[in-house]
């Protein structure tokens, strides 16, 4: 089973990296770009076919390592 995990900075947290990218894009002539938010995209191959087990394991991975839940949100998809 494959898990896709998306980790993003919470909306109320200042995204310094996103602000830097936005400034760089503007300086390159891409003035139409508004707010930029930076995140992480992960693909995980899981050695299980049990969806409930996969969900529990991926959630535990996100809570313990993949996302800093103080400042980041995460979501995942299983396929």
C-alpha positions, -999 to +999 in steps of 0.1 A: +000+000+000+012+035-008+008+065+015+011+101+003+017+126+031+014+164+028+028+186+055+022+223+056+028+252+080-003+261+099-021+292+086-014+312+118+023+306+116+046+329+097+061+311+067+095+327+063+106+305+035+074+311+016+079+349+020+114+346+007+102+326-024+075+352-030+100+380-029+123+361-053+095+355-077+085+392-076+121+402-083+121+378-113+091+396-128+063+373-115+044+401-098+011+381-101+022+357-074+004+363-041+011+345-009+034+316-010+033+287+015+060+260+015+054+224+026+066+188+023+054+160+001+063+124+010+056+091-006+058+060+016+055+023+006+038+004+034+042-034+038+005-039+046-028-042+028-049-035+059-063+000+055-070+005+092-035-006+102-020+016+075-039+047+087-029+041+123+008+036+113+009+067+090-008+088+116+017+077+142+046+085+118+033+119+112+027+127+149+061+113+160+085+124+131+071+137+098+053+167+111+060+192+139+023+193+151+030+225+170+035+245+138+025+221+110-006+204+098-006+172+079-029+151+058-024+118+040-039+096+013-037+058+010-037+040-023 
